[in-house]
Amino acid sequence: MRIIVGISGASGVIYGIRTIEVLRELNVETHLIVTGSAVKIARAECDLDREDITKMADKCYDVEDLTAPISSGSFLHDGMVIIPCSMKTLSGIATGYADNLLLRAADVCLKERRKLILVPRETPLNMIHIRNMLTLAEAGAIILPAMPAFYGRPKSVDELINYVVGRVLDQLGISHSLYRRWKA
C-alpha cells in the first residue's frame, strides 16, 4: 500500500506523527507533507523538529513544491489522510484553493475519486467550519474528527491517540490492533 499523509498546523500534531509511525510498522509506504505551522506546533507539543518527523516517512515533500509527483492524478496511491487538519487547510480544500502541495494533493484525491480522510481538530465549530465539512463530505471526503471513544476504558493519552489513528486505518482498509473494538 501507498498512503499520502499530510500534517497541518492544528493542535494534535501527535495524531499525524503516530499515524506515520504505525504505517511504518505495518510496512505501508508513506508520502509525507508537513506544513510550517505543523512544525511549530510539533516543537511546542512534542519537542520534535521537522527532521524528527520527516525521517519517519518513506518520502517527504516540501509543502511549496507543486511539481512533486503527488500533485498529479497519475501518481497512484491508496488514499490520503490529513491529520490533524486545520480549519485553514480544510477551508482551502473545500474552496478548491490548491496553492500549496498539501491542498493540491487533497484536491487531486477528490477529482480522481480517491479516498481522502480529513481529521479536524478544532472545537467549538462555527457554521463556516460545518459548511466546509459538509461541502467536502458531499465531494467525497471522509470527515473523521479527532474524537476518541471511551468504551475501551483508556488508561493513557497514548491509548486515546491510538483510537483515533486506528479509526483512520479502518477507513483506509488497513488491519491493526490499536484499540479494543466494541463488544456488546
Backbone bond lengths (Angstrom), bond angles and torsions (degrees), N, CA, C in turn:
res aa  C-N    CA-C-N  psi(-1)  N-CA   C-N-CA  omega(-1)  CA-C   N-CA-C  phi
1 M - - - 1.454 - - 1.514 110.77 -
2 R 1.323 114.37 155.54 1.464 122.23 179.77 1.528 107.39 -135.93
3 I 1.343 116.40 119.66 1.458 122.28 -176.34 1.532 109.37 -124.45
4 I 1.335 115.39 137.66 1.469 121.59 171.87 1.527 106.88 -93.56
5 V 1.328 116.03 131.22 1.464 121.50 177.93 1.519 108.14 -121.38
6 G 1.329 115.08 127.00 1.455 121.05 173.63 1.510 109.32 -112.17
7 I 1.322 115.76 137.37 1.459 121.32 174.89 1.521 105.98 -120.72
8 S 1.338 115.56 113.20 1.462 119.44 -178.00 1.519 110.22 -105.57
9 G 1.319 115.66 177.29 1.456 121.73 -171.48 1.502 115.57 -83.22
10 A 1.301 116.87 66.34 1.467 122.06 173.21 1.522 107.43 -125.58
11 S 1.304 116.04 153.66 1.452 119.15 174.41 1.526 108.21 -59.03
12 G 1.321 115.52 145.95 1.459 119.54 -177.38 1.519 112.36 102.53
13 V 1.313 116.83 23.26 1.470 121.43 178.34 1.529 110.78 -54.54
14 I 1.321 117.10 -27.54 1.461 121.26 179.49 1.529 111.67 -57.39
15 Y 1.325 118.11 -30.17 1.466 120.52 176.65 1.536 110.53 -61.60
16 G 1.315 116.57 -44.32 1.463 120.40 178.81 1.514 112.18 -66.98
17 I 1.317 115.85 -42.58 1.461 120.41 179.27 1.524 110.01 -61.89
18 R 1.305 116.63 -46.04 1.477 120.20 179.82 1.531 110.68 -64.43
19 T 1.318 117.76 -35.95 1.461 120.86 176.94 1.520 110.92 -60.50
20 I 1.314 116.66 -46.51 1.477 120.90 178.28 1.527 110.23 -61.91
21 E 1.324 117.80 -44.27 1.462 121.19 179.33 1.526 111.39 -58.67
22 V 1.323 116.33 -47.92 1.466 120.37 -177.14 1.526 110.62 -66.71
23 L 1.318 117.57 -43.26 1.472 119.61 178.55 1.524 110.71 -60.19
24 R 1.330 116.91 -39.13 1.472 120.21 177.18 1.529 110.42 -63.60
25 E 1.331 116.68 -43.98 1.478 120.84 178.49 1.528 111.38 -60.70
26 L 1.331 116.53 -31.34 1.466 121.75 -178.69 1.528 112.79 -91.88
27 N 1.333 116.47 9.19 1.468 123.26 179.15 1.523 113.20 58.70
28 V 1.327 116.05 38.53 1.458 122.13 174.67 1.526 107.23 -96.63
29 E 1.320 116.49 130.48 1.461 121.90 178.91 1.527 108.99 -69.82
30 T 1.343 116.60 127.73 1.456 120.50 -177.16 1.530 111.36 -118.13
31 H 1.332 113.85 139.81 1.462 123.11 175.87 1.523 105.87 -121.84
32 L 1.332 116.41 116.61 1.459 122.40 -166.35 1.522 112.89 -113.68
33 I 1.348 114.61 138.00 1.455 122.68 170.89 1.528 106.13 -125.74
34 V 1.324 116.71 126.71 1.465 122.07 178.78 1.523 107.57 -123.35
35 T 1.322 116.59 124.28 1.467 119.28 179.35 1.527 110.86 -77.75
36 G 1.330 115.91 162.53 1.461 120.81 177.22 1.522 112.17 -60.84
37 S 1.320 116.66 -39.82 1.467 119.94 177.99 1.520 111.46 -65.06
38 A 1.324 116.85 -35.75 1.465 120.56 178.06 1.526 110.35 -62.81
39 V 1.323 117.04 -38.69 1.469 120.33 178.94 1.526 110.17 -63.80
40 K 1.325 116.59 -42.86 1.469 120.25 178.85 1.529 110.49 -61.57
41 I 1.321 116.33 -42.34 1.466 120.02 -179.29 1.529 110.62 -70.29
42 A 1.330 117.35 -36.46 1.470 120.61 177.42 1.526 110.88 -61.80
43 R 1.326 116.30 -37.35 1.466 119.51 176.66 1.530 110.35 -64.53
44 A 1.326 115.54 -44.89 1.463 120.34 -176.60 1.526 112.56 -70.40
45 E 1.344 116.86 -40.13 1.468 120.58 -173.63 1.529 114.18 -92.98
46 C 1.332 117.00 -28.08 1.477 119.62 -171.15 1.522 114.09 -130.57
47 D 1.328 118.09 -0.62 1.471 121.98 -175.40 1.528 111.95 56.17
48 L 1.329 117.09 38.32 1.462 122.31 178.29 1.520 109.40 -117.43
49 D 1.342 116.24 146.74 1.460 119.76 174.17 1.525 109.89 -108.38
50 R 1.320 116.36 179.82 1.464 121.39 -175.96 1.535 111.51 -55.05
51 E 1.318 117.43 -44.83 1.467 120.50 -178.20 1.524 112.14 -63.49
52 D 1.330 117.10 -39.41 1.469 120.76 177.61 1.523 110.78 -57.55
53 I 1.325 116.56 -38.66 1.460 121.32 -178.25 1.519 111.37 -78.37
54 T 1.318 116.52 -48.90 1.465 119.81 -173.00 1.523 113.44 -68.09
55 K 1.313 117.99 -26.46 1.468 119.04 -179.57 1.531 112.18 -69.43
56 M 1.332 117.14 -13.27 1.462 120.94 179.34 1.528 112.30 -78.69
57 A 1.323 117.62 -20.31 1.464 121.91 -174.47 1.526 111.56 -97.02
58 D 1.320 115.73 159.74 1.468 120.49 176.81 1.523 111.17 -72.34
59 K 1.332 116.59 -38.50 1.457 121.56 -179.10 1.515 108.32 -143.79
60 C 1.333 116.25 136.26 1.456 121.45 179.35 1.520 109.14 -123.08
61 Y 1.321 115.34 147.98 1.456 121.23 -177.73 1.519 109.61 -129.02
62 D 1.332 115.10 147.08 1.451 121.61 173.10 1.520 107.84 -73.23
63 V 1.309 117.06 133.78 1.464 121.82 -176.17 1.531 111.86 -61.24
64 E 1.314 118.06 -20.54 1.470 121.28 -179.91 1.524 112.98 -93.45
65 D 1.330 119.22 -3.00 1.465 122.27 -176.42 1.530 111.46 -85.90
66 L 1.318 116.03 87.54 1.466 120.46 -179.94 1.525 112.67 -76.18
67 T 1.333 117.48 0.15 1.469 120.44 175.36 1.524 112.32 -96.97
68 A 1.319 117.74 0.64 1.472 121.67 -179.76 1.530 110.13 -61.73
69 P 1.315 117.79 149.64 1.469 121.11 -178.92 1.526 113.72 -54.09
70 I 1.339 117.93 -35.69 1.460 120.25 -176.43 1.528 112.76 -71.48
71 S 1.342 117.78 -4.35 1.465 120.42 177.26 1.529 111.56 -84.51
72 S 1.319 116.63 -0.26 1.463 121.08 -177.17 1.518 111.81 -114.71
73 G 1.313 115.60 144.85 1.458 120.90 174.90 1.511 112.51 -66.18
74 S 1.326 116.93 -16.60 1.469 119.68 179.08 1.525 112.29 -78.61
75 F 1.352 117.54 -9.85 1.465 121.13 175.74 1.523 107.42 -80.62
76 L 1.309 116.47 113.23 1.460 121.12 -177.04 1.525 110.83 -86.25
77 H 1.321 114.77 133.50 1.465 120.82 178.04 1.516 108.36 -154.17
78 D 1.329 115.40 172.63 1.461 121.57 -175.42 1.516 113.59 -101.61
79 G 1.301 117.90 4.18 1.451 121.16 177.46 1.513 111.83 147.16
80 M 1.332 113.61 167.68 1.466 121.50 179.94 1.513 108.38 -135.33
81 V 1.316 115.60 141.39 1.462 121.67 174.21 1.526 108.18 -130.44
82 I 1.331 115.66 135.68 1.462 121.20 171.85 1.517 105.49 -112.49
83 I 1.351 113.56 112.72 1.456 120.96 -170.05 1.526 110.67 -143.77
84 P 1.303 121.45 110.21 1.442 125.82 -5.14 1.527 110.72 -76.29
85 C 1.313 115.30 161.29 1.456 122.11 178.92 1.521 107.94 -112.00
86 S 1.318 116.05 111.06 1.469 119.92 178.52 1.523 109.85 -68.35
87 M 1.313 116.27 159.41 1.464 120.30 177.26 1.522 110.23 -66.56
88 K 1.317 118.06 -28.82 1.471 121.25 175.39 1.532 109.90 -63.96
89 T 1.320 116.67 -46.61 1.470 121.16 179.09 1.523 110.14 -65.55
90 L 1.319 116.87 -44.72 1.457 121.00 179.71 1.532 110.24 -59.39
91 S 1.310 116.85 -43.03 1.460 122.30 179.22 1.525 111.13 -63.36
92 G 1.334 116.63 -43.01 1.459 120.35 178.63 1.517 112.14 -60.48
93 I 1.323 116.30 -43.16 1.466 120.53 179.22 1.526 109.93 -66.30
94 A 1.330 116.82 -44.19 1.469 121.69 -177.18 1.523 112.38 -61.85
95 T 1.321 116.53 -31.12 1.463 120.23 -177.78 1.525 113.30 -99.20
96 G 1.329 117.45 0.86 1.458 120.64 179.91 1.515 113.57 73.86
97 Y 1.318 116.72 21.39 1.465 122.02 -178.09 1.535 109.24 -88.58
98 A 1.307 116.13 78.18 1.465 122.15 -172.38 1.525 111.12 -92.14
99 D 1.323 117.10 63.91 1.459 120.26 -175.95 1.526 114.21 -91.00
100 N 1.337 118.47 3.87 1.460 120.80 172.27 1.529 108.10 -142.59
101 L 1.311 116.71 173.31 1.464 120.71 -173.81 1.525 112.50 -65.48
102 L 1.312 118.17 -37.41 1.464 120.45 179.89 1.533 110.05 -61.20
103 L 1.327 116.03 -48.06 1.460 120.71 179.83 1.530 111.16 -67.15
104 R 1.315 116.88 -40.22 1.473 120.53 -179.40 1.526 110.76 -65.09
105 A 1.329 117.97 -45.31 1.472 120.80 -179.71 1.530 110.30 -61.53
106 A 1.333 117.10 -39.14 1.469 120.30 177.32 1.524 110.23 -67.19
107 D 1.310 117.18 -41.78 1.460 121.98 178.14 1.527 110.69 -60.35
108 V 1.321 116.48 -40.89 1.469 121.26 177.77 1.531 110.20 -62.71
109 C 1.336 117.50 -40.96 1.470 120.02 177.05 1.524 110.60 -56.72
110 L 1.309 116.52 -45.12 1.459 119.77 -179.13 1.522 111.50 -65.58
111 K 1.336 117.23 -45.63 1.461 118.82 -177.03 1.520 112.33 -69.85
112 E 1.315 117.18 -28.80 1.469 121.31 179.77 1.527 112.03 -91.78
113 R 1.331 116.75 0.08 1.474 123.18 -179.53 1.532 111.21 60.86
114 R 1.341 114.90 41.12 1.461 120.50 175.48 1.523 108.69 -99.34
115 K 1.296 115.72 159.59 1.460 121.26 -176.88 1.529 109.79 -65.71
116 L 1.330 115.00 127.30 1.463 123.06 175.84 1.517 107.46 -129.80
117 I 1.330 115.83 119.01 1.457 122.02 -179.37 1.528 108.05 -113.84
118 L 1.317 115.73 125.61 1.455 121.54 179.07 1.519 108.70 -114.78
119 V 1.332 115.64 127.78 1.460 121.45 -177.41 1.529 108.60 -113.12
120 P 1.352 115.92 83.46 1.465 118.02 179.22 1.517 110.90 -68.58
121 R 1.321 115.06 144.82 1.459 121.43 179.39 1.528 106.06 -133.44
122 E 1.305 115.03 78.75 1.460 121.49 -178.10 1.519 108.57 -148.63
123 T 1.300 116.35 144.72 1.452 120.41 174.45 1.518 108.77 -160.74
124 P 1.297 120.37 141.87 1.458 126.08 -8.19 1.518 110.35 -73.70
125 L 1.324 115.72 169.55 1.462 121.95 178.93 1.525 109.32 -99.37
126 N 1.328 116.15 140.23 1.458 118.74 173.48 1.534 108.86 -100.17
127 M 1.305 117.55 175.23 1.462 120.75 -176.29 1.523 112.80 -63.18
128 I 1.319 118.25 -31.19 1.470 120.87 177.35 1.529 109.32 -64.52
129 H 1.333 117.77 -45.98 1.471 121.18 177.13 1.524 110.25 -57.49
130 I 1.325 115.98 -48.08 1.462 120.86 -176.81 1.527 110.97 -64.10
131 R 1.321 117.53 -42.64 1.475 120.46 177.89 1.521 111.19 -63.43
132 N 1.327 116.75 -41.53 1.467 119.50 178.32 1.525 111.09 -63.33
133 M 1.330 117.16 -40.00 1.469 120.18 177.40 1.523 110.52 -65.35
134 L 1.319 117.43 -40.90 1.459 121.00 177.18 1.532 110.63 -62.19
135 T 1.316 116.93 -45.29 1.468 121.06 177.69 1.521 110.53 -56.00
136 L 1.319 116.50 -45.29 1.469 120.69 -178.84 1.523 111.83 -69.69
137 A 1.315 117.46 -39.76 1.467 119.97 177.31 1.525 109.92 -62.79
138 E 1.318 117.05 -41.10 1.472 120.37 177.33 1.521 112.01 -65.38
139 A 1.332 116.83 -28.35 1.472 121.61 178.77 1.531 112.21 -82.76
140 G 1.339 117.34 -6.60 1.454 120.61 176.66 1.510 116.09 113.50
141 A 1.323 118.21 -4.21 1.470 120.18 178.70 1.526 110.02 -74.30
142 I 1.317 115.59 153.44 1.460 122.51 173.67 1.521 106.74 -100.33
143 I 1.323 116.44 121.93 1.461 121.72 177.41 1.525 106.76 -97.42
144 L 1.332 116.02 113.74 1.454 122.09 -175.31 1.531 108.38 -125.27
145 P 1.334 117.70 82.86 1.467 119.53 -178.26 1.529 111.92 -59.12
146 A 1.303 115.08 150.27 1.472 121.19 179.09 1.524 108.87 -74.52
147 M 1.338 114.95 77.51 1.465 121.81 -178.86 1.520 109.43 -122.73
148 P 1.317 117.65 95.89 1.465 119.34 -179.35 1.527 111.68 -69.64
149 A 1.321 115.42 154.74 1.471 121.96 176.30 1.527 108.99 -96.37
150 F 1.317 114.97 160.37 1.459 119.85 -177.44 1.517 113.52 -120.11
151 Y 1.339 117.53 1.89 1.464 119.21 -179.74 1.520 112.15 -67.40
152 G 1.308 117.57 -22.35 1.465 120.78 176.82 1.517 112.93 -83.00
153 R 1.318 116.43 2.23 1.460 123.00 -179.71 1.528 112.72 52.20
154 P 1.322 116.82 61.82 1.454 120.43 -178.71 1.525 111.81 -60.20
155 K 1.319 114.01 143.15 1.458 119.74 -177.73 1.533 112.35 -112.18
156 S 1.340 116.07 0.26 1.457 119.09 -178.89 1.523 110.00 -153.65
157 V 1.314 114.90 163.20 1.460 120.62 175.01 1.530 109.22 -62.70
158 D 1.329 117.73 -36.56 1.469 120.93 178.32 1.527 111.77 -57.92
159 E 1.322 116.87 -39.42 1.466 119.59 178.52 1.526 111.37 -66.81
160 L 1.319 117.48 -35.71 1.465 121.22 176.38 1.528 110.90 -66.27
161 I 1.319 116.09 -42.13 1.468 121.18 177.72 1.521 109.59 -64.16
162 N 1.320 117.08 -45.60 1.471 120.55 -179.20 1.522 111.86 -60.86
163 Y 1.322 117.66 -33.14 1.457 119.60 178.34 1.528 110.59 -62.12
164 V 1.320 116.84 -48.67 1.471 120.63 -179.23 1.521 110.06 -64.03
165 V 1.313 117.96 -45.49 1.463 121.22 178.41 1.533 110.11 -61.44
166 G 1.320 116.60 -40.73 1.461 120.33 177.96 1.512 112.52 -61.97
167 R 1.319 117.75 -38.51 1.465 121.06 177.43 1.526 110.63 -64.88
168 V 1.331 116.89 -36.83 1.467 120.46 175.41 1.526 109.65 -62.63
169 L 1.336 116.28 -47.20 1.464 120.14 179.73 1.523 110.82 -61.91
170 D 1.330 117.80 -36.57 1.466 120.62 175.88 1.526 109.97 -57.51
171 Q 1.317 117.12 -45.34 1.457 121.16 -179.10 1.530 112.19 -65.29
172 L 1.328 116.59 -29.08 1.464 121.33 178.04 1.525 112.30 -85.15
173 G 1.331 117.29 -5.11 1.461 121.12 -179.47 1.514 113.17 74.79
174 I 1.324 116.51 28.76 1.462 121.66 -178.69 1.534 108.93 -104.53
175 S 1.323 116.88 121.53 1.462 122.03 179.72 1.522 110.87 -68.43
176 H 1.329 115.16 142.58 1.466 120.62 -179.42 1.530 108.57 -161.16
177 S 1.319 113.75 173.69 1.472 119.34 174.66 1.529 109.02 -134.46
178 L 1.323 116.61 45.87 1.458 121.30 -176.00 1.522 114.34 -77.77
179 Y 1.315 117.09 -23.03 1.461 120.07 179.63 1.513 110.53 -146.76
180 R 1.313 114.08 160.07 1.464 120.12 177.88 1.521 108.77 -80.52
181 R 1.307 116.68 127.99 1.460 121.40 -178.80 1.522 110.45 -78.16
182 W 1.318 115.53 155.55 1.457 122.20 -179.57 1.502 110.93 -64.50
183 K 1.319 115.77 134.27 1.456 122.61 174.12 1.517 106.91 -133.69
184 A 1.310 116.06 122.44 1.474 120.49 -177.30 1.508 110.49 -73.14
